[in-house]
Amino acid sequence: QVQLVESGGGLVQPGGSLRLSCVASGIIFATYTMGWYRQAPGQERELVVFISSSGSTNYADSVKGRFTISRDNVKNSVYLQMNSLKAEDTAVYYCKATSINGARNYWGQGTQVTVSS
């Protein structure tokens, strides 16, 4: 059974930082591309960033220079360091695992990030 469990969300003031974590089980983690997505109220889910099994990354323009993704294949975990947070970063953040051939996709349950003063 595949499980992705996110944690680390919360309420933070504009300009603040948060670090999200996602722990995966039931997959050969090192072979999967791991991604962070977010969905704000009334909006479609959008890609924030992904990191491939080889470590290459792709960031949405809106978060470049502020967010950093990393992975630990020993701990089966992927992280999202979010700095200089803005109100428009408020959303539910989801972790996604994609198999090497794209045939299998798994989602976490999401973690709420709220940026507000």
Biopython code that builds the backbone (N, CA, C, O; Angstrom):
import numpy as np
from Bio.PDB.StructureBuilder import StructureBuilder

atoms = [
    (1, "GLN", "N", (0.849, -1.188, 0.000)),
    (1, "GLN", "CA", (0.000, 0.000, 0.000)),
    (1, "GLN", "C", (0.888, 1.242, 0.000)),
    (1, "GLN", "O", (1.784, 1.385, 0.831)),
    (2, "VAL", "N", (0.617, 2.136, -0.951)),
    (2, "VAL", "CA", (1.421, 3.340, -1.077)),
    (2, "VAL", "C", (0.836, 4.436, -0.196)),
    (2, "VAL", "O", (-0.374, 4.665, -0.182)),
    (3, "GLN", "N", (1.707, 5.097, 0.527)),
    (3, "GLN", "CA", (1.291, 6.239, 1.347)),
    (3, "GLN", "C", (2.274, 7.377, 1.201)),
    (3, "GLN", "O", (3.488, 7.177, 1.228)),
    (4, "LEU", "N", (1.738, 8.574, 1.045)),
    (4, "LEU", "CA", (2.522, 9.803, 1.085)),
    (4, "LEU", "C", (1.929, 10.653, 2.194)),
    (4, "LEU", "O", (0.735, 10.952, 2.181)),
    (5, "VAL", "N", (2.749, 11.039, 3.143)),
    (5, "VAL", "CA", (2.257, 11.789, 4.287)),
    (5, "VAL", "C", (3.012, 13.103, 4.393)),
    (5, "VAL", "O", (4.218, 13.130, 4.636)),
    (6, "GLU", "N", (2.272, 14.196, 4.204)),
    (6, "GLU", "CA", (2.872, 15.526, 4.294)),
    (6, "GLU", "C", (2.754, 16.064, 5.721)),
    (6, "GLU", "O", (1.866, 15.680, 6.482)),
    (7, "SER", "N", (3.660, 16.947, 6.050)),
    (7, "SER", "CA", (3.613, 17.644, 7.332)),
    (7, "SER", "C", (4.366, 18.957, 7.198)),
    (7, "SER", "O", (5.087, 19.181, 6.226)),
    (8, "GLY", "N", (4.186, 19.823, 8.192)),
    (8, "GLY", "CA", (4.944, 21.066, 8.221)),
    (8, "GLY", "C", (4.167, 22.311, 7.870)),
    (8, "GLY", "O", (4.691, 23.420, 7.976)),
    (9, "GLY", "N", (2.929, 22.147, 7.453)),
    (9, "GLY", "CA", (2.138, 23.327, 7.125)),
    (9, "GLY", "C", (1.753, 24.104, 8.369)),
    (9, "GLY", "O", (1.984, 23.664, 9.496)),
    (10, "GLY", "N", (1.162, 25.270, 8.142)),
    (10, "GLY", "CA", (0.736, 26.084, 9.265)),
    (10, "GLY", "C", (0.485, 27.510, 8.869)),
    (10, "GLY", "O", (0.403, 27.839, 7.685)),
    (11, "LEU", "N", (0.364, 28.360, 9.872)),
    (11, "LEU", "CA", (0.133, 29.792, 9.679)),
    (11, "LEU", "C", (1.455, 30.529, 9.865)),
    (11, "LEU", "O", (2.160, 30.329, 10.854)),
    (12, "VAL", "N", (1.773, 31.379, 8.907)),
    (12, "VAL", "CA", (3.021, 32.133, 8.971)),
    (12, "VAL", "C", (2.762, 33.547, 8.453)),
    (12, "VAL", "O", (1.900, 33.757, 7.601)),
    (13, "GLN", "N", (3.506, 34.497, 8.969)),
    (13, "GLN", "CA", (3.365, 35.876, 8.511)),
    (13, "GLN", "C", (4.076, 36.077, 7.174)),
    (13, "GLN", "O", (5.016, 35.352, 6.851)),
    (14, "PRO", "N", (3.628, 37.054, 6.407)),
    (14, "PRO", "CA", (4.342, 37.373, 5.161)),
    (14, "PRO", "C", (5.816, 37.622, 5.430)),
    (14, "PRO", "O", (6.188, 38.291, 6.395)),
    (15, "GLY", "N", (6.652, 37.064, 4.549)),
    (15, "GLY", "CA", (8.091, 37.160, 4.727)),
    (15, "GLY", "C", (8.688, 36.023, 5.528)),
    (15, "GLY", "O", (9.909, 35.877, 5.598)),
    (16, "GLY", "N", (7.834, 35.220, 6.131)),
    (16, "GLY", "CA", (8.305, 34.119, 6.945)),
    (16, "GLY", "C", (8.667, 32.881, 6.143)),
    (16, "GLY", "O", (8.640, 32.885, 4.912)),
    (17, "SER", "N", (9.007, 31.824, 6.867)),
    (17, "SER", "CA", (9.454, 30.578, 6.248)),
    (17, "SER", "C", (8.722, 29.381, 6.844)),
    (17, "SER", "O", (8.286, 29.396, 7.995)),
    (18, "LEU", "N", (8.605, 28.354, 6.023)),
    (18, "LEU", "CA", (8.092, 27.061, 6.455)),
    (18, "LEU", "C", (8.853, 25.979, 5.708)),
    (18, "LEU", "O", (9.361, 26.199, 4.608)),
    (19, "ARG", "N", (8.919, 24.826, 6.318)),
    (19, "ARG", "CA", (9.527, 23.668, 5.665)),
    (19, "ARG", "C", (8.527, 22.530, 5.666)),
    (19, "ARG", "O", (8.122, 22.048, 6.724)),
    (20, "LEU", "N", (8.133, 22.105, 4.482)),
    (20, "LEU", "CA", (7.216, 20.981, 4.340)),
    (20, "LEU", "C", (8.008, 19.696, 4.152)),
    (20, "LEU", "O", (9.088, 19.686, 3.561)),
    (21, "SER", "N", (7.445, 18.620, 4.669)),
    (21, "SER", "CA", (8.045, 17.301, 4.514)),
    (21, "SER", "C", (7.005, 16.336, 3.957)),
    (21, "SER", "O", (5.807, 16.476, 4.201)),
    (22, "CYS", "N", (7.488, 15.369, 3.213)),
    (22, "CYS", "CA", (6.617, 14.310, 2.694)),
    (22, "CYS", "C", (7.386, 13.003, 2.809)),
    (22, "CYS", "O", (8.471, 12.849, 2.249)),
    (23, "VAL", "N", (6.808, 12.076, 3.541)),
    (23, "VAL", "CA", (7.415, 10.761, 3.705)),
    (23, "VAL", "C", (6.621, 9.749, 2.907)),
    (23, "VAL", "O", (5.397, 9.678, 3.018)),
    (24, "ALA", "N", (7.317, 8.968, 2.105)),
    (24, "ALA", "CA", (6.668, 7.983, 1.249)),
    (24, "ALA", "C", (6.939, 6.564, 1.746)),
    (24, "ALA", "O", (8.003, 6.267, 2.290)),
    (25, "SER", "N", (5.955, 5.707, 1.545)),
    (25, "SER", "CA", (6.126, 4.288, 1.837)),
    (25, "SER", "C", (5.391, 3.491, 0.772)),
    (25, "SER", "O", (4.427, 3.965, 0.170)),
    (26, "GLY", "N", (5.870, 2.265, 0.553)),
    (26, "GLY", "CA", (5.210, 1.399, -0.419)),
    (26, "GLY", "C", (5.687, 1.569, -1.850)),
    (26, "GLY", "O", (5.146, 0.939, -2.759)),
    (27, "ILE", "N", (6.693, 2.412, -2.067)),
    (27, "ILE", "CA", (7.265, 2.600, -3.404)),
    (27, "ILE", "C", (8.782, 2.523, -3.314)),
    (27, "ILE", "O", (9.365, 2.673, -2.240)),
    (28, "ILE", "N", (9.411, 2.285, -4.463)),
    (28, "ILE", "CA", (10.883, 2.353, -4.521)),
    (28, "ILE", "C", (11.214, 3.828, -4.713)),
    (28, "ILE", "O", (11.356, 4.313, -5.835)),
    (29, "PHE", "N", (11.330, 4.512, -3.611)),
    (29, "PHE", "CA", (11.349, 5.967, -3.600)),
    (29, "PHE", "C", (12.409, 6.549, -4.534)),
    (29, "PHE", "O", (12.140, 7.520, -5.243)),
    (30, "ALA", "N", (13.585, 5.977, -4.542)),
    (30, "ALA", "CA", (14.691, 6.567, -5.300)),
    (30, "ALA", "C", (14.415, 6.609, -6.801)),
    (30, "ALA", "O", (15.065, 7.367, -7.522)),
    (31, "THR", "N", (13.480, 5.824, -7.276)),
    (31, "THR", "CA", (13.193, 5.769, -8.712)),
    (31, "THR", "C", (12.071, 6.718, -9.130)),
    (31, "THR", "O", (11.793, 6.867, -10.320)),
    (32, "TYR", "N", (11.440, 7.346, -8.170)),
    (32, "TYR", "CA", (10.279, 8.195, -8.450)),
    (32, "TYR", "C", (10.662, 9.663, -8.542)),
    (32, "TYR", "O", (11.516, 10.148, -7.801)),
    (33, "THR", "N", (10.013, 10.358, -9.466)),
    (33, "THR", "CA", (10.028, 11.808, -9.460)),
    (33, "THR", "C", (9.060, 12.276, -8.387)),
    (33, "THR", "O", (7.931, 11.794, -8.301)),
    (34, "MET", "N", (9.510, 13.214, -7.577)),
    (34, "MET", "CA", (8.685, 13.730, -6.479)),
    (34, "MET", "C", (8.354, 15.190, -6.749)),
    (34, "MET", "O", (9.210, 15.979, -7.149)),
    (35, "GLY", "N", (7.115, 15.522, -6.525)),
    (35, "GLY", "CA", (6.688, 16.885, -6.803)),
    (35, "GLY", "C", (5.865, 17.471, -5.675)),
    (35, "GLY", "O", (5.249, 16.756, -4.884)),
    (36, "TRP", "N", (5.873, 18.787, -5.626)),
    (36, "TRP", "CA", (4.981, 19.534, -4.746)),
    (36, "TRP", "C", (4.018, 20.339, -5.623)),
    (36, "TRP", "O", (4.424, 21.032, -6.556)),
    (37, "TYR", "N", (2.750, 20.223, -5.296)),
    (37, "TYR", "CA", (1.706, 20.961, -5.975)),
    (37, "TYR", "C", (0.945, 21.751, -4.917)),
    (37, "TYR", "O", (1.054, 21.479, -3.721)),
    (38, "ARG", "N", (0.182, 22.721, -5.371)),
    (38, "ARG", "CA", (-0.661, 23.462, -4.430)),
    (38, "ARG", "C", (-1.984, 23.828, -5.084)),
    (38, "ARG", "O", (-2.099, 23.951, -6.303)),
    (39, "GLN", "N", (-2.973, 23.997, -4.221)),
    (39, "GLN", "CA", (-4.307, 24.362, -4.699)),
    (39, "GLN", "C", (-4.898, 25.384, -3.747)),
    (39, "GLN", "O", (-5.127, 25.102, -2.571)),
    (40, "ALA", "N", (-5.140, 26.576, -4.276)),
    (40, "ALA", "CA", (-5.776, 27.631, -3.515)),
    (40, "ALA", "C", (-7.292, 27.533, -3.694)),
    (40, "ALA", "O", (-7.756, 26.948, -4.673)),
    (41, "PRO", "N", (-8.062, 28.090, -2.775)),
    (41, "PRO", "CA", (-9.520, 28.020, -2.883)),
    (41, "PRO", "C", (-10.011, 28.586, -4.215)),
    (41, "PRO", "O", (-9.635, 29.690, -4.610)),
    (42, "GLY", "N", (-10.848, 27.819, -4.893)),
    (42, "GLY", "CA", (-11.426, 28.258, -6.147)),
    (42, "GLY", "C", (-10.495, 28.183, -7.342)),
    (42, "GLY", "O", (-10.847, 28.618, -8.438)),
    (43, "GLN", "N", (-9.307, 27.632, -7.131)),
    (43, "GLN", "CA", (-8.339, 27.548, -8.218)),
    (43, "GLN", "C", (-7.954, 26.104, -8.488)),
    (43, "GLN", "O", (-8.177, 25.219, -7.662)),
    (44, "GLU", "N", (-7.370, 25.884, -9.661)),
    (44, "GLU", "CA", (-6.922, 24.544, -10.011)),
    (44, "GLU", "C", (-5.599, 24.230, -9.308)),
    (44, "GLU", "O", (-4.831, 25.121, -8.944)),
    (45, "ARG", "N", (-5.372, 22.958, -9.138)),
    (45, "ARG", "CA", (-4.101, 22.524, -8.558)),
    (45, "ARG", "C", (-2.984, 22.840, -9.553)),
    (45, "ARG", "O", (-3.123, 22.610, -10.755)),
    (46, "GLU", "N", (-1.875, 23.370, -9.033)),
    (46, "GLU", "CA", (-0.769, 23.754, -9.902)),
    (46, "GLU", "C", (0.546, 23.182, -9.397)),
    (46, "GLU", "O", (0.727, 22.950, -8.201)),
    (47, "LEU", "N", (1.454, 22.960, -10.331)),
    (47, "LEU", "CA", (2.782, 22.485, -9.978)),
    (47, "LEU", "C", (3.578, 23.606, -9.323)),
    (47, "LEU", "O", (3.604, 24.737, -9.808)),
    (48, "VAL", "N", (4.220, 23.272, -8.221)),
    (48, "VAL", "CA", (5.143, 24.202, -7.575)),
    (48, "VAL", "C", (6.568, 23.884, -8.009)),
    (48, "VAL", "O", (7.312, 24.755, -8.459)),
    (49, "VAL", "N", (6.924, 22.614, -7.862)),
    (49, "VAL", "CA", (8.279, 22.181, -8.219)),
    (49, "VAL", "C", (8.310, 20.664, -8.224)),
    (49, "VAL", "O", (7.552, 20.017, -7.501)),
    (50, "PHE", "N", (9.196, 20.094, -9.048)),
    (50, "PHE", "CA", (9.454, 18.664, -8.928)),
    (50, "PHE", "C", (10.951, 18.404, -8.948)),
    (50, "PHE", "O", (11.744, 19.226, -9.407)),
    (51, "ILE", "N", (11.309, 17.235, -8.436)),
    (51, "ILE", "CA", (12.696, 16.785, -8.453)),
    (51, "ILE", "C", (12.718, 15.352, -8.973)),
    (51, "ILE", "O", (12.010, 14.484, -8.463)),
    (52, "SER", "N", (13.525, 15.120, -9.977)),
    (52, "SER", "CA", (13.564, 13.800, -10.594)),
    (52, "SER", "C", (14.415, 12.847, -9.762)),
    (52, "SER", "O", (15.038, 13.236, -8.774)),
    (53, "SER", "N", (14.422, 11.598, -10.191)),
    (53, "SER", "CA", (15.231, 10.600, -9.490)),
    (53, "SER", "C", (16.720, 10.929, -9.585)),
    (53, "SER", "O", (17.503, 10.535, -8.720)),
    (54, "SER", "N", (17.105, 11.642, -10.623)),
    (54, "SER", "CA", (18.517, 12.023, -10.793)),
    (54, "SER", "C", (18.847, 13.345, -10.101)),
    (54, "SER", "O", (20.007, 13.752, -10.046)),
    (55, "GLY", "N", (17.815, 14.011, -9.572)),
    (55, "GLY", "CA", (18.057, 15.251, -8.837)),
    (55, "GLY", "C", (17.807, 16.526, -9.611)),
    (55, "GLY", "O", (17.959, 17.616, -9.059)),
    (56, "SER", "N", (17.430, 16.423, -10.862)),
    (56, "SER", "CA", (17.112, 17.637, -11.611)),
    (56, "SER", "C", (15.790, 18.210, -11.113)),
    (56, "SER", "O", (14.900, 17.478, -10.680)),
    (57, "THR", "N", (15.683, 19.521, -11.182)),
    (57, "THR", "CA", (14.511, 20.193, -10.622)),
    (57, "THR", "C", (13.863, 21.120, -11.644)),
    (57, "THR", "O", (14.497, 21.543, -12.611)),
    (58, "ASN", "N", (12.620, 21.420, -11.416)),
    (58, "ASN", "CA", (11.888, 22.361, -12.256)),
    (58, "ASN", "C", (10.936, 23.141, -11.363)),
    (58, "ASN", "O", (10.046, 22.559, -10.744)),
    (59, "TYR", "N", (11.117, 24.451, -11.294)),
    (59, "TYR", "CA", (10.320, 25.306, -10.420)),
    (59, "TYR", "C", (9.330, 26.147, -11.218)),
    (59, "TYR", "O", (9.614, 26.574, -12.336)),
    (60, "ALA", "N", (8.180, 26.371, -10.630)),
    (60, "ALA", "CA", (7.265, 27.357, -11.188)),
    (60, "ALA", "C", (7.906, 28.740, -11.055)),
    (60, "ALA", "O", (8.613, 29.012, -10.084)),
    (61, "ASP", "N", (7.657, 29.604, -12.030)),
    (61, "ASP", "CA", (8.267, 30.940, -12.006)),
    (61, "ASP", "C", (7.906, 31.701, -10.728)),
    (61, "ASP", "O", (8.706, 32.484, -10.216)),
    (62, "SER", "N", (6.711, 31.466, -10.225)),
    (62, "SER", "CA", (6.232, 32.214, -9.062)),
    (62, "SER", "C", (7.007, 31.915, -7.789)),
    (62, "SER", "O", (6.932, 32.687, -6.833)),
    (63, "VAL", "N", (7.751, 30.811, -7.751)),
    (63, "VAL", "CA", (8.461, 30.441, -6.520)),
    (63, "VAL", "C", (9.974, 30.403, -6.692)),
    (63, "VAL", "O", (10.699, 30.163, -5.727)),
    (64, "LYS", "N", (10.453, 30.633, -7.898)),
    (64, "LYS", "CA", (11.896, 30.597, -8.136)),
    (64, "LYS", "C", (12.609, 31.604, -7.241)),
    (64, "LYS", "O", (12.189, 32.753, -7.106)),
    (65, "GLY", "N", (13.692, 31.144, -6.638)),
    (65, "GLY", "CA", (14.466, 32.000, -5.751)),
    (65, "GLY", "C", (13.947, 32.067, -4.334)),
    (65, "GLY", "O", (14.623, 32.599, -3.454)),
    (66, "ARG", "N", (12.762, 31.540, -4.094)),
    (66, "ARG", "CA", (12.185, 31.558, -2.742)),
    (66, "ARG", "C", (12.015, 30.152, -2.169)),
    (66, "ARG", "O", (12.190, 29.947, -0.968)),
    (67, "PHE", "N", (11.679, 29.196, -3.012)),
    (67, "PHE", "CA", (11.437, 27.820, -2.566)),
    (67, "PHE", "C", (12.580, 26.927, -3.021)),
    (67, "PHE", "O", (13.186, 27.154, -4.068)),
    (68, "THR", "N", (12.866, 25.909, -2.220)),
    (68, "THR", "CA", (13.897, 24.932, -2.568)),
    (68, "THR", "C", (13.397, 23.532, -2.245)),
    (68, "THR", "O", (12.961, 23.256, -1.127)),
    (69, "ILE", "N", (13.467, 22.660, -3.232)),
    (69, "ILE", "CA", (13.087, 21.266, -3.034)),
    (69, "ILE", "C", (14.347, 20.435, -2.818)),
    (69, "ILE", "O", (15.399, 20.719, -3.391)),
    (70, "SER", "N", (14.227, 19.416, -1.991)),
    (70, "SER", "CA", (15.325, 18.478, -1.792)),
    (70, "SER", "C", (14.722, 17.109, -1.472)),
    (70, "SER", "O", (13.555, 16.995, -1.100)),
    (71, "ARG", "N", (15.546, 16.087, -1.627)),
    (71, "ARG", "CA", (15.081, 14.736, -1.336)),
    (71, "ARG", "C", (16.158, 13.968, -0.594)),
    (71, "ARG", "O", (17.352, 14.223, -0.748)),
    (72, "ASP", "N", (15.705, 13.023, 0.214)),
    (72, "ASP", "CA", (16.590, 12.132, 0.954)),
    (72, "ASP", "C", (16.128, 10.717, 0.663)),
    (72, "ASP", "O", (15.130, 10.256, 1.217)),
    (73, "ASN", "N", (16.845, 10.036, -0.196)),
    (73, "ASN", "CA", (16.435, 8.697, -0.624)),
    (73, "ASN", "C", (16.621, 7.652, 0.475)),
    (73, "ASN", "O", (16.052, 6.564, 0.392)),
    (74, "VAL", "N", (17.392, 7.960, 1.478)),
    (74, "VAL", "CA", (17.543, 7.042, 2.613)),
    (74, "VAL", "C", (16.309, 7.116, 3.505)),
    (74, "VAL", "O", (15.835, 6.102, 4.019)),
    (75, "LYS", "N", (15.804, 8.316, 3.676)),
    (75, "LYS", "CA", (14.628, 8.521, 4.534)),
    (75, "LYS", "C", (13.315, 8.475, 3.757)),
    (75, "LYS", "O", (12.244, 8.669, 4.332)),
    (76, "ASN", "N", (13.398, 8.215, 2.439)),
    (76, "ASN", "CA", (12.185, 8.195, 1.597)),
    (76, "ASN", "C", (11.380, 9.483, 1.749)),
    (76, "ASN", "O", (10.155, 9.461, 1.868)),
    (77, "SER", "N", (12.089, 10.585, 1.743)),
    (77, "SER", "CA", (11.441, 11.856, 2.030)),
    (77, "SER", "C", (11.821, 12.925, 1.010)),
    (77, "SER", "O", (12.912, 12.928, 0.440)),
    (78, "VAL", "N", (10.873, 13.826, 0.810)),
    (78, "VAL", "CA", (11.100, 15.005, -0.003)),
    (78, "VAL", "C", (10.681, 16.215, 0.822)),
    (78, "VAL", "O", (9.728, 16.163, 1.599)),
    (79, "TYR", "N", (11.420, 17.307, 0.633)),
    (79, "TYR", "CA", (11.200, 18.496, 1.449)),
    (79, "TYR", "C", (10.973, 19.716, 0.555)),
    (79, "TYR", "O", (11.428, 19.769, -0.587)),
    (80, "LEU", "N", (10.267, 20.677, 1.104)),
    (80, "LEU", "CA", (10.091, 21.945, 0.414)),
    (80, "LEU", "C", (10.368, 23.058, 1.411)),
    (80, "LEU", "O", (9.575, 23.308, 2.319)),
    (81, "GLN", "N", (11.502, 23.721, 1.230)),
    (81, "GLN", "CA", (11.829, 24.875, 2.047)),
    (81, "GLN", "C", (11.241, 26.110, 1.378)),
    (81, "GLN", "O", (11.568, 26.428, 0.235)),
    (82, "MET", "N", (10.376, 26.794, 2.100)),
    (82, "MET", "CA", (9.684, 27.954, 1.550)),
    (82, "MET", "C", (10.097, 29.195, 2.332)),
    (82, "MET", "O", (9.834, 29.298, 3.530)),
    (83, "ASN", "N", (10.734, 30.119, 1.660)),
    (83, "ASN", "CA", (11.183, 31.368, 2.271)),
    (83, "ASN", "C", (10.468, 32.552, 1.631)),
    (83, "ASN", "O", (9.874, 32.436, 0.559)),
    (84, "SER", "N", (10.539, 33.675, 2.301)),
    (84, "SER", "CA", (9.929, 34.909, 1.780)),
    (84, "SER", "C", (8.488, 34.672, 1.343)),
    (84, "SER", "O", (8.079, 35.068, 0.252)),
    (85, "LEU", "N", (7.750, 34.038, 2.194)),
    (85, "LEU", "CA", (6.379, 33.658, 1.846)),
    (85, "LEU", "C", (5.492, 34.881, 1.651)),
    (85, "LEU", "O", (5.643, 35.903, 2.320)),
    (86, "LYS", "N", (4.565, 34.740, 0.714)),
    (86, "LYS", "CA", (3.631, 35.804, 0.360)),
    (86, "LYS", "C", (2.202, 35.312, 0.586)),
    (86, "LYS", "O", (1.953, 34.110, 0.679)),
    (87, "ALA", "N", (1.287, 36.244, 0.670)),
    (87, "ALA", "CA", (-0.110, 35.862, 0.858)),
    (87, "ALA", "C", (-0.594, 34.948, -0.265)),
    (87, "ALA", "O", (-1.406, 34.049, -0.042)),
    (88, "GLU", "N", (-0.096, 35.184, -1.450)),
    (88, "GLU", "CA", (-0.527, 34.373, -2.592)),
    (88, "GLU", "C", (0.035, 32.953, -2.578)),
    (88, "GLU", "O", (-0.314, 32.142, -3.436)),
    (89, "ASP", "N", (0.888, 32.652, -1.627)),
    (89, "ASP", "CA", (1.357, 31.271, -1.461)),
    (89, "ASP", "C", (0.377, 30.445, -0.627)),
    (89, "ASP", "O", (0.551, 29.235, -0.484)),
    (90, "THR", "N", (-0.631, 31.080, -0.089)),
    (90, "THR", "CA", (-1.633, 30.381, 0.707)),
    (90, "THR", "C", (-2.352, 29.344, -0.141)),
    (90, "THR", "O", (-2.918, 29.660, -1.187)),
    (91, "ALA", "N", (-2.321, 28.106, 0.323)),
    (91, "ALA", "CA", (-2.926, 26.998, -0.425)),
    (91, "ALA", "C", (-2.770, 25.714, 0.377)),
    (91, "ALA", "O", (-2.077, 25.673, 1.393)),
    (92, "VAL", "N", (-3.425, 24.677, -0.103)),
    (92, "VAL", "CA", (-3.129, 23.333, 0.377)),
    (92, "VAL", "C", (-2.005, 22.792, -0.507)),
    (92, "VAL", "O", (-2.101, 22.815, -1.734)),
    (93, "TYR", "N", (-0.954, 22.311, 0.123)),
    (93, "TYR", "CA", (0.209, 21.796, -0.594)),
    (93, "TYR", "C", (0.182, 20.272, -0.579)),
    (93, "TYR", "O", (0.016, 19.642, 0.465)),
    (94, "TYR", "N", (0.348, 19.704, -1.760)),
    (94, "TYR", "CA", (0.283, 18.253, -1.940)),
    (94, "TYR", "C", (1.607, 17.712, -2.444)),
    (94, "TYR", "O", (2.292, 18.345, -3.248)),
    (95, "CYS", "N", (1.948, 16.550, -1.965)),
    (95, "CYS", "CA", (3.111, 15.808, -2.425)),
    (95, "CYS", "C", (2.631, 14.784, -3.460)),
    (95, "CYS", "O", (1.582, 14.163, -3.288)),
    (96, "LYS", "N", (3.404, 14.619, -4.526)),
    (96, "LYS", "CA", (3.047, 13.659, -5.576)),
    (96, "LYS", "C", (4.260, 12.836, -5.950)),
    (96, "LYS", "O", (5.370, 13.355, -6.071)),
    (97, "ALA", "N", (4.035, 11.549, -6.131)),
    (97, "ALA", "CA", (5.086, 10.640, -6.586)),
    (97, "ALA", "C", (4.707, 10.104, -7.957)),
    (97, "ALA", "O", (3.593, 9.618, -8.152)),
    (98, "THR", "N", (5.626, 10.190, -8.900)),
    (98, "THR", "CA", (5.400, 9.720, -10.265)),
    (98, "THR", "C", (6.457, 8.696, -10.625)),
    (98, "THR", "O", (7.653, 8.939, -10.464)),
    (99, "SER", "N", (6.006, 7.537, -11.118)),
    (99, "SER", "CA", (6.950, 6.489, -11.469)),
    (99, "SER", "C", (7.784, 6.900, -12.676)),
    (99, "SER", "O", (7.457, 7.855, -13.381)),
    (100, "ILE", "N", (8.858, 6.169, -12.900)),
    (100, "ILE", "CA", (9.842, 6.557, -13.912)),
    (100, "ILE", "C", (9.244, 6.583, -15.313)),
    (100, "ILE", "O", (9.690, 7.361, -16.156)),
    (101, "ASN", "N", (8.240, 5.745, -15.577)),
    (101, "ASN", "CA", (7.599, 5.754, -16.895)),
    (101, "ASN", "C", (6.304, 6.542, -16.908)),
    (101, "ASN", "O", (5.602, 6.572, -17.919)),
    (102, "GLY", "N", (5.980, 7.185, -15.782)),
    (102, "GLY", "CA", (4.773, 7.998, -15.693)),
    (102, "GLY", "C", (3.486, 7.233, -15.546)),
    (102, "GLY", "O", (2.405, 7.821, -15.542)),
    (103, "ALA", "N", (3.592, 5.921, -15.425)),
    (103, "ALA", "CA", (2.374, 5.108, -15.403)),
    (103, "ALA", "C", (1.662, 5.153, -14.060)),
    (103, "ALA", "O", (0.450, 4.948, -13.990)),
    (104, "ARG", "N", (2.406, 5.419, -12.998)),
    (104, "ARG", "CA", (1.808, 5.415, -11.661)),
    (104, "ARG", "C", (2.033, 6.765, -10.995)),
    (104, "ARG", "O", (3.135, 7.312, -10.990)),
    (105, "ASN", "N", (0.955, 7.272, -10.438)),
    (105, "ASN", "CA", (0.984, 8.543, -9.737)),
    (105, "ASN", "C", (0.281, 8.391, -8.402)),
    (105, "ASN", "O", (-0.796, 7.801, -8.314)),
    (106, "TYR", "N", (0.903, 8.930, -7.369)),
    (106, "TYR", "CA", (0.328, 8.843, -6.027)),
    (106, "TYR", "C", (0.370, 10.221, -5.396)),
    (106, "TYR", "O", (1.304, 10.998, -5.595)),
    (107, "TRP", "N", (-0.686, 10.501, -4.617)),
    (107, "TRP", "CA", (-0.812, 11.809, -3.965)),
    (107, "TRP", "C", (-0.897, 11.655, -2.456)),
    (107, "TRP", "O", (-1.414, 10.666, -1.938)),
    (108, "GLY", "N", (-0.383, 12.644, -1.777)),
    (108, "GLY", "CA", (-0.603, 12.748, -0.355)),
    (108, "GLY", "C", (-1.926, 13.423, -0.065)),
    (108, "GLY", "O", (-2.658, 13.801, -0.979)),
    (109, "GLN", "N", (-2.225, 13.571, 1.215)),
    (109, "GLN", "CA", (-3.518, 14.122, 1.612)),
    (109, "GLN", "C", (-3.508, 15.646, 1.658)),
    (109, "GLN", "O", (-4.566, 16.270, 1.726)),
    (110, "GLY", "N", (-2.338, 16.240, 1.622)),
    (110, "GLY", "CA", (-2.208, 17.685, 1.612)),
    (110, "GLY", "C", (-1.973, 18.275, 2.990)),
    (110, "GLY", "O", (-2.358, 17.705, 4.010)),
    (111, "THR", "N", (-1.329, 19.435, 2.989)),
    (111, "THR", "CA", (-1.102, 20.179, 4.222)),
    (111, "THR", "C", (-1.355, 21.658, 3.950)),
    (111, "THR", "O", (-0.908, 22.200, 2.939)),
    (112, "GLN", "N", (-2.073, 22.297, 4.856)),
    (112, "GLN", "CA", (-2.482, 23.676, 4.645)),
    (112, "GLN", "C", (-1.361, 24.639, 4.995)),
    (112, "GLN", "O", (-0.744, 24.541, 6.056)),
    (113, "VAL", "N", (-1.110, 25.567, 4.091)),
    (113, "VAL", "CA", (-0.183, 26.672, 4.342)),
    (113, "VAL", "C", (-0.963, 27.972, 4.225)),
    (113, "VAL", "O", (-1.572, 28.249, 3.193)),
    (114, "THR", "N", (-0.940, 28.759, 5.278)),
    (114, "THR", "CA", (-1.632, 30.041, 5.279)),
    (114, "THR", "C", (-0.635, 31.146, 5.604)),
    (114, "THR", "O", (0.033, 31.122, 6.637)),
    (115, "VAL", "N", (-0.554, 32.101, 4.707)),
    (115, "VAL", "CA", (0.356, 33.239, 4.891)),
    (115, "VAL", "C", (-0.501, 34.471, 5.131)),
    (115, "VAL", "O", (-1.190, 34.960, 4.236)),
    (116, "SER", "N", (-0.440, 34.952, 6.352)),
    (116, "SER", "CA", (-1.307, 36.073, 6.726)),
    (116, "SER", "C", (-0.736, 36.791, 7.939)),
    (116, "SER", "O", (-0.105, 36.182, 8.803)),
    (117, "SER", "N", (-0.970, 38.088, 7.986)),
    (117, "SER", "CA", (-0.549, 38.856, 9.150)),
    (117, "SER", "C", (-1.690, 38.980, 10.158)),
    (117, "SER", "O", (-1.520, 39.598, 11.209)),
]
sb = StructureBuilder()
sb.init_structure("model")
sb.init_model(0)
sb.init_chain("A")
sb.init_seg("    ")
for serial, (resi, resn, name, xyz) in enumerate(atoms, 1):
    if name == "N":
        sb.init_residue(resn, " ", resi, " ")
    sb.init_atom(name, np.array(xyz, "f"), 0.0, 1.0, " ", f" {name:<3s}", serial, name[0])
structure = sb.get_structure()
